[in-house]
Amino acid sequence: MWPEPFGIVGIEAASVGLPAVAYSVGGIVDWLRPGISGELADGPDFAPAPLVEALARAFASPEHHRSLQLGAWRMAHEFSAERHLSRLVAWFEELATQK
């Protein structure tokens, strides 16, 4: 285990409504929104107890889990390939016009 720089698998899972539970390290904090698209486990040392606590929060009630599913799906659509490429092209165009 290591601090994943981005964690695309979480975005892929979210695109079909599967919320994530992950450690609060690396780039995961850029897309996993606690209580909205999943739950974060505290601590960079990958201890099992925080992960168990995050899983328990994710499954605390059917209503909360359903809310996480919807939040995950919504969040995943913020990371579409089209959106990424349009931002990247705009950034390159901006750089090309600078001296």
Secondary structure, DSSP 8 states (H G I E B T S, - for coil): ----SS-HHHHHHHTTT--EEEES-GGGGGT--BTTTEEEE--TT--HHHHHHHHHHHTS-HHHHHHHHHHHHHHHGGG-HHHHHHHHHHHHHHHHH--
